[in-house]
Amino acid sequence: QVQLVESGGGLVQPGGSLRLSCAASGSIGRINTMAWYRQPPGKQRELVARIISGDSTNYADSVKGRFTISRDNAKITVYLQMNSLRPEDTAVYYCNINIGGLRRDYWGQGTQVTVSS
């Protein structure tokens, strides 16, 4: 059984910063990838950032240069540093991990990020 617990969301003014954390616990085994998705109100969930083996990363075009995904393997935690936030970044953010040879997906509970003046 795997559980992901997210934290770090909140209300921030445009141009501000937030750091999201997602800590995994349980029978983890091998983690193939870790990622952050977001879902603005009334819109589809979209990939924001992903980190894979060897710490290679990829980002949505809309966040390149502003967001940074990283991981702490010892703590089994993935982070999303968000800088220069814009109102269009407002969404519920979800972390995701893909585990093992069967490539099972697990999701965090979601954390609200609101960017508004």
KEKE-3310 file (N, C-alpha, C; in steps of 0.2 Angstrom, whole numbers, plus 5000, padded with zeros to 4 digits):
npx = (5004:5003:5005:5003:5007:5003:5009:5011:5004:4994:4989:4995:5003:5004:5019:5025:5032:5030:5033:5030:5028:5029:5027:5031:5025:5025:5024:5035:5045:5053:5054:5049:5046:5042:5031:5022:5006:4992:4976:4966:4951:4937:4944:4955:4965:4983:5000:5013:5027:5040:5051:5063:5072:5090:5088:5083:5073:5057:5047:5031:5028:5023:5028:5041:5057:5052:5047:5054:5057:5061:5069:5071:5079:5082:5072:5061:5053:5046:5048:5041:5047:5040:5041:5040:5026:5010:4993:4987:4992:4985:4977:4972:4985:4993:5003:5012:5017:5025:5027:5038:5040:5027:5022:5013:5002:5001:4993:4993:4983:4980:4983:4978:4983:4983:4984:4984:4980)
npy = (4994:5011:5028:5045:5061:5078:5095:5112:5121:5136:5153:5166:5181:5187:5185:5180:5166:5148:5132:5116:5100:5082:5068:5051:5035:5019:5003:5005:5001:5000:5016:5023:5035:5052:5065:5080:5086:5097:5104:5116:5125:5118:5113:5102:5090:5092:5089:5095:5095:5082:5070:5058:5042:5044:5057:5065:5078:5085:5098:5107:5118:5131:5133:5132:5138:5144:5135:5122:5105:5092:5079:5070:5056:5048:5052:5049:5059:5071:5087:5103:5118:5134:5148:5166:5167:5166:5172:5162:5151:5146:5132:5116:5106:5090:5077:5063:5046:5033:5016:5002:4986:4983:4996:5004:5017:5030:5043:5059:5069:5081:5098:5115:5129:5146:5160:5177:5194)
npz = (5000:4996:5000:4996:5002:5001:5002:5005:4997:4993:4995:4985:4979:4962:4954:4965:4975:4978:4986:4983:4991:4991:4999:5000:5006:5013:5004:4993:4984:4968:4961:4946:4939:4945:4946:4943:4942:4936:4938:4933:4937:4929:4919:4910:4918:4918:4913:4922:4926:4926:4933:4930:4930:4933:4935:4925:4918:4913:4907:4906:4893:4897:4910:4909:4914:4925:4935:4945:4946:4958:4968:4983:4986:4997:5007:5000:4993:4982:4975:4970:4965:4963:4955:4950:4949:4941:4938:4929:4933:4944:4951:4956:4962:4959:4965:4957:4957:4948:4949:4950:4941:4935:4933:4941:4945:4957:4966:4974:4986:4981:4981:4984:4974:4973:4964:4965:4966)
capx = (5000:5007:5001:5006:5004:5005:5009:5014:4999:4991:4987:5001:5002:5008:5026:5028:5034:5028:5036:5026:5031:5025:5030:5028:5026:5022:5028:5037:5049:5057:5051:5051:5045:5038:5028:5017:5000:4988:4970:4962:4944:4934:4949:4958:4972:4988:5006:5017:5034:5041:5057:5064:5079:5095:5086:5081:5067:5054:5042:5026:5031:5020:5031:5049:5061:5049:5046:5059:5055:5067:5068:5075:5078:5082:5066:5056:5049:5047:5046:5040:5048:5037:5043:5036:5019:5005:4986:4985:4995:4980:4975:4974:4991:4993:5009:5011:5023:5024:5031:5039:5039:5020:5021:5007:5002:4998:4991:4992:4976:4979:4984:4976:4987:4979:4988:4979:4982)
capy = (5000:5017:5034:5051:5067:5084:5100:5118:5125:5142:5159:5170:5186:5187:5186:5176:5159:5143:5126:5110:5094:5076:5063:5044:5030:5012:4998:5008:4997:5005:5022:5024:5042:5056:5070:5085:5088:5102:5105:5122:5124:5118:5111:5095:5089:5093:5087:5101:5093:5075:5068:5051:5039:5049:5064:5069:5082:5089:5103:5110:5125:5136:5134:5132:5143:5147:5129:5117:5098:5089:5074:5067:5049:5046:5054:5048:5065:5075:5094:5108:5125:5138:5155:5170:5164:5170:5170:5156:5145:5144:5126:5110:5102:5083:5073:5056:5042:5027:5011:4995:4983:4984:5003:5006:5024:5033:5050:5063:5071:5087:5104:5121:5135:5152:5166:5182:5200)
capz = (5000:4995:5001:4995:5006:4998:5006:5002:4993:4997:4991:4984:4974:4956:4955:4971:4975:4983:4985:4985:4993:4991:5003:4999:5011:5011:5001:4987:4979:4963:4958:4939:4938:4949:4942:4946:4937:4939:4935:4934:4938:4923:4913:4910:4921:4913:4916:4924:4927:4927:4934:4929:4932:4931:4937:4919:4919:4907:4909:4901:4890:4901:4916:4908:4917:4931:4940:4945:4950:4961:4972:4988:4986:5004:5010:4995:4992:4976:4976:4964:4967:4958:4955:4946:4948:4937:4939:4926:4937:4949:4950:4961:4960:4961:4963:4955:4956:4945:4953:4949:4934:4932:4931:4944:4946:4963:4966:4980:4987:4978:4985:4980:4973:4970:4962:4964:4969)
cpx = (5004:5002:5006:5003:5007:5005:5012:5010:4997:4990:4993:5000:5006:5015:5029:5030:5031:5032:5032:5030:5026:5029:5027:5029:5023:5027:5030:5040:5053:5052:5053:5051:5041:5036:5023:5012:4996:4981:4966:4955:4941:4938:4951:4964:4977:4995:5010:5024:5035:5049:5058:5071:5084:5094:5085:5074:5064:5048:5037:5029:5029:5024:5039:5052:5058:5049:5052:5056:5062:5065:5073:5074:5078:5075:5060:5051:5051:5044:5045:5041:5045:5038:5040:5029:5014:4998:4984:4988:4990:4977:4975:4980:4991:5000:5007:5017:5021:5030:5032:5038:5032:5018:5014:5008:4998:4998:4991:4985:4975:4980:4982:4982:4983:4984:4984:4982:4976)
cpy = (5006:5023:5040:5057:5073:5090:5106:5123:5131:5147:5164:5175:5185:5189:5182:5169:5154:5137:5120:5104:5088:5071:5056:5040:5024:5008:5001:5004:5002:5010:5023:5031:5045:5062:5074:5086:5094:5102:5111:5121:5124:5115:5104:5095:5089:5091:5094:5100:5085:5075:5061:5049:5044:5056:5069:5072:5084:5093:5105:5117:5131:5138:5133:5138:5146:5141:5125:5111:5095:5084:5072:5060:5046:5047:5052:5053:5069:5082:5098:5115:5129:5145:5159:5168:5169:5168:5163:5150:5142:5137:5121:5106:5095:5080:5066:5053:5036:5022:5005:4993:4983:4991:5005:5014:5026:5040:5053:5066:5077:5093:5111:5126:5140:5157:5172:5188:5203)
cpz = (5000:4996:4999:4998:5003:5003:5002:4998:4997:4992:4991:4978:4968:4957:4961:4970:4980:4981:4988:4986:4993:4994:5002:5005:5009:5008:4994:4982:4974:4960:4951:4938:4944:4945:4946:4940:4940:4935:4937:4934:4931:4917:4915:4914:4916:4917:4916:4923:4928:4928:4934:4931:4929:4932:4931:4921:4913:4910:4904:4899:4894:4907:4915:4911:4923:4937:4939:4949:4952:4966:4977:4989:4993:5008:5006:4995:4986:4978:4970:4967:4961:4959:4950:4944:4945:4939:4935:4929:4942:4947:4956:4958:4963:4960:4961:4955:4952:4947:4950:4942:4931:4931:4934:4946:4953:4963:4973:4980:4984:4983:4981:4980:4970:4970:4961:4968:4973)
residu = (GLN:VAL:GLN:LEU:VAL:GLU:SER:GLY:GLY:GLY:LEU:VAL:GLN:PRO:GLY:GLY:SER:LEU:ARG:LEU:SER:CYS:ALA:ALA:SER:GLY:SER:ILE:GLY:ARG:ILE:ASN:THR:MET:ALA:TRP:TYR:ARG:GLN:PRO:PRO:GLY:LYS:GLN:ARG:GLU:LEU:VAL:ALA:ARG:ILE:ILE:SER:GLY:ASP:SER:THR:ASN:TYR:ALA:ASP:SER:VAL:LYS:GLY:ARG:PHE:THR:ILE:SER:ARG:ASP:ASN:ALA:LYS:ILE:THR:VAL:TYR:LEU:GLN:MET:ASN:SER:LEU:ARG:PRO:GLU:ASP:THR:ALA:VAL:TYR:TYR:CYS:ASN:ILE:ASN:ILE:GLY:GLY:LEU:ARG:ARG:ASP:TYR:TRP:GLY:GLN:GLY:THR:GLN:VAL:THR:VAL:SER:SER)
# end
